[in-house]
Amino acid sequence: MNWIEDFLSLIFPRTCLCCGNSLWKNENTICHFCNHHLPRTHFHLDNENPLCEVFRGRVAIEHATAFLSFNKGGKVQHLIHQLKYKGRGDVGVYLGTLYGRQLSSVPFFQSIQMIVPVPLHKTKYKQRGYNQSERFASGLASSMHLPVNCHSLLRIKTTETQTKKSRFDRYRNVREVFTIKDPAPLLGKHLLLVDDVITTGATVESCIQALQVVPGCKVSVACIAFTKV
């Protein structure tokens, strides 16, 4: 089978999504060099990190963490662009798998019982073909050995993109757009709510407000990347 893989690589070369160089056989999605130089935040080791501060005094959370720092024009922005707009859902799974290994080694995150991705509206889901947050959740789940719940938290209103909106407009844009359909699987659980990129936290905050109606539910937050306003 190796010769078949070698032949296919000549026709469909596997390249790093960060630098564009060819991938070796033992590399996947991005090369080892780019992986080593990804701007990791290590927020999972600090419960007073900048992402925790985003939600302080706004909604009750147990912890908040981000795998990477988002810088305009950097490698992380390119990866997120591939994930959201170029059909590369495998990027989310890959990054989730990497980060899940780190979270699994931290005692606090061993109390997580279920992963809940921020949902897309069904219209956006049909356009994209998948939910990028679900792909990230899938990768986390494989490393953390946890179930993913994609049906209890729903987005009931379609919204405009948050990318170019002000802080105030971001909050107004996602107000009351999420609801709980089936609370039973969430009862009394410590949930890990996951998203792709967090800036002001408006979307995640709206999700948490919906989840807080579930008795005994506790929420922690994780995302692929955090970008400061």
C-alpha positions as CSV (number, residue, x, y, z in Angstrom):
1,M,0.0,0.0,0.0
2,N,3.0,2.4,0.5
3,W,3.6,2.6,-3.2
4,I,0.0,3.6,-3.8
5,E,0.2,6.4,-1.2
6,D,3.5,7.5,-2.7
7,F,1.9,7.6,-6.2
8,L,-1.1,9.6,-4.9
9,S,1.1,12.1,-3.2
10,L,2.6,12.9,-6.6
11,I,-0.8,13.8,-8.0
12,F,-2.3,15.2,-4.8
13,P,0.6,16.5,-2.8
14,R,0.0,16.8,1.0
15,T,1.1,20.3,2.1
16,C,1.3,22.0,5.5
17,L,-1.7,24.4,5.9
18,C,0.6,26.9,7.6
19,C,3.7,27.1,5.5
20,G,2.8,25.2,2.3
21,N,5.8,22.9,2.5
22,S,5.3,19.2,1.7
23,L,4.3,17.0,4.7
24,W,6.3,13.9,5.6
25,K,4.5,10.6,6.0
26,N,4.3,11.0,9.8
27,E,2.9,14.6,9.6
28,N,-0.7,15.5,9.4
29,T,-2.4,18.8,8.5
30,I,0.6,21.0,9.5
31,C,4.3,20.2,9.7
32,H,6.2,19.5,12.9
33,F,8.0,22.8,12.6
34,C,4.8,24.9,12.3
35,N,3.2,22.8,15.1
36,H,6.1,23.5,17.4
37,H,5.8,27.3,16.7
38,L,2.1,27.7,17.1
39,P,1.4,30.5,19.6
40,R,0.0,28.4,22.4
41,T,-1.6,30.3,25.3
42,H,-1.3,27.8,28.2
43,F,-4.4,29.4,29.6
44,H,-5.6,25.9,30.9
45,L,-2.9,26.2,33.5
46,D,-4.0,29.6,34.8
47,N,-7.5,30.2,36.2
48,E,-6.8,34.0,36.1
49,N,-6.0,34.1,32.4
50,P,-7.2,36.9,30.1
51,L,-10.0,34.8,28.7
52,C,-11.4,34.2,32.1
53,E,-11.4,37.9,32.6
54,V,-13.6,38.4,29.5
55,F,-16.5,36.6,31.3
56,R,-15.8,37.8,34.8
57,G,-18.9,39.6,36.3
58,R,-21.0,38.7,33.2
59,V,-21.8,35.0,33.4
60,A,-20.9,32.3,35.9
61,I,-18.3,29.9,34.5
62,E,-15.9,27.5,36.1
63,H,-12.9,28.1,33.8
64,A,-12.1,29.4,30.3
65,T,-9.2,28.5,28.1
66,A,-8.0,28.9,24.6
67,F,-5.5,26.7,22.7
68,L,-3.9,29.4,20.6
69,S,-3.5,33.2,20.3
70,F,-5.0,34.8,17.3
71,N,-3.0,37.4,15.5
72,K,-4.1,39.1,12.3
73,G,-2.1,37.7,9.3
74,G,-0.6,34.9,11.4
75,K,-0.6,31.1,11.1
76,V,-3.6,30.8,13.3
77,Q,-5.7,33.1,11.2
78,H,-4.8,31.1,8.2
79,L,-5.8,27.8,9.9
80,I,-9.1,29.3,11.0
81,H,-9.8,30.5,7.5
82,Q,-9.2,27.0,6.1
83,L,-11.5,25.6,8.7
84,K,-14.4,28.0,8.3
85,Y,-14.3,28.9,4.6
86,K,-12.3,26.3,2.7
87,G,-14.0,23.1,3.7
88,R,-11.1,21.9,5.8
89,G,-13.1,20.5,8.8
90,D,-10.1,18.3,9.5
91,V,-8.3,21.3,10.8
92,G,-10.7,21.5,13.7
93,V,-10.4,17.8,14.5
94,Y,-6.6,18.0,14.4
95,L,-6.4,21.1,16.7
96,G,-9.0,19.6,19.0
97,T,-7.0,16.4,19.3
98,L,-3.8,18.3,20.1
99,Y,-5.5,20.4,22.8
100,G,-7.5,17.6,24.3
101,R,-4.2,15.8,25.1
102,Q,-3.1,18.9,27.1
103,L,-6.4,19.3,28.9
104,S,-6.5,15.7,29.9
105,S,-3.3,16.1,31.9
106,V,-4.8,18.9,34.0
107,P,-6.8,17.7,37.1
108,F,-9.5,20.4,36.7
109,F,-10.4,19.3,33.2
110,Q,-10.7,15.7,34.3
111,S,-14.0,16.8,36.0
112,I,-15.6,17.7,32.6
113,Q,-18.4,15.3,31.8
114,M,-19.6,16.4,28.4
115,I,-18.6,18.6,25.5
116,V,-21.1,21.0,23.9
117,P,-20.1,22.9,20.7
118,V,-21.6,26.3,20.0
119,P,-24.3,25.5,17.4
120,L,-24.7,26.9,13.9
121,H,-28.1,27.9,12.5
122,K,-29.4,25.2,10.1
123,T,-29.1,27.7,7.2
124,K,-25.4,28.3,7.9
125,Y,-24.9,24.6,8.5
126,K,-26.2,23.8,5.0
127,Q,-24.0,26.4,3.4
128,R,-20.8,25.3,5.1
129,G,-21.6,21.6,5.2
130,Y,-20.4,21.2,8.8
131,N,-20.1,23.1,12.1
132,Q,-16.5,24.1,12.7
133,S,-17.0,24.1,16.5
134,E,-18.4,20.5,16.3
135,R,-15.2,19.5,14.5
136,F,-13.1,21.0,17.2
137,A,-15.3,19.3,19.8
138,S,-14.8,16.0,18.0
139,G,-11.0,16.3,18.3
140,L,-11.2,17.2,22.0
141,A,-13.6,14.3,22.7
142,S,-11.2,11.8,21.1
143,S,-8.4,12.8,23.3
144,M,-10.4,13.4,26.5
145,H,-12.6,10.3,26.0
146,L,-15.8,12.3,26.5
147,P,-19.2,12.4,24.8
148,V,-20.2,15.3,22.5
149,N,-23.8,16.7,22.7
150,C,-24.8,18.5,19.6
151,H,-28.6,18.4,20.0
152,S,-29.5,20.0,23.4
153,L,-28.2,23.5,22.7
154,L,-29.8,25.0,19.5
155,R,-29.4,28.3,17.6
156,I,-32.9,29.4,16.7
157,K,-32.1,32.6,14.9
158,T,-29.7,33.2,12.1
159,T,-27.3,36.1,12.6
160,E,-24.9,38.3,10.7
161,T,-21.2,37.6,10.9
162,Q,-19.6,39.1,14.0
163,T,-16.3,39.8,12.3
164,K,-16.6,43.5,11.7
165,K,-19.0,44.4,14.4
166,S,-18.3,46.6,17.4
167,R,-18.4,45.1,20.9
168,F,-22.0,46.5,21.5
169,D,-23.2,45.3,18.1
170,R,-21.8,41.8,18.8
171,Y,-23.9,41.5,21.9
172,R,-27.0,42.8,20.3
173,N,-26.5,40.5,17.3
174,V,-26.6,37.3,19.4
175,R,-29.1,38.3,22.0
176,E,-31.6,35.4,22.7
177,V,-30.6,33.4,19.7
178,F,-29.9,30.1,21.6
179,T,-32.3,27.8,23.4
180,I,-32.3,24.4,25.1
181,K,-34.3,21.7,23.4
182,D,-33.4,18.6,25.4
183,P,-32.1,19.5,28.9
184,A,-32.1,15.9,30.3
185,P,-28.6,14.9,29.2
186,L,-27.2,18.1,30.7
187,L,-28.7,17.9,34.1
188,G,-26.1,18.2,36.9
189,K,-23.2,18.0,34.4
190,H,-20.0,19.9,34.1
191,L,-20.0,21.0,30.5
192,L,-17.2,22.1,28.2
193,L,-18.7,24.7,25.9
194,V,-16.5,25.0,22.8
195,D,-16.1,27.6,20.0
196,D,-13.6,28.3,17.3
197,V,-12.6,31.9,18.0
198,I,-13.5,34.1,20.9
199,T,-13.1,37.9,20.8
200,T,-15.6,39.7,23.0
201,G,-17.2,36.5,24.2
202,A,-20.7,37.7,23.1
203,T,-21.7,34.4,21.4
204,V,-20.4,32.2,24.1
205,E,-22.1,34.4,26.8
206,S,-25.4,34.0,25.0
207,C,-25.0,30.2,25.0
208,I,-24.1,30.2,28.7
209,Q,-27.2,32.2,29.5
210,A,-29.3,29.5,27.8
211,L,-27.4,26.7,29.5
212,Q,-27.9,28.2,33.0
213,V,-31.6,27.3,33.0
214,V,-30.5,23.6,33.3
215,P,-30.5,22.5,37.0
216,G,-27.1,21.7,38.4
217,C,-25.3,22.5,35.1
218,K,-21.8,24.0,35.4
219,V,-20.0,25.4,32.3
220,S,-16.4,25.8,31.4
221,V,-15.3,27.3,28.1
222,A,-12.6,26.3,25.5
223,C,-11.9,27.7,22.1
224,I,-9.3,27.2,19.4
225,A,-8.1,30.8,19.5
226,F,-8.5,33.9,21.5
227,T,-8.1,37.4,20.0
228,K,-7.9,40.5,22.1
229,V,-10.2,43.4,21.1
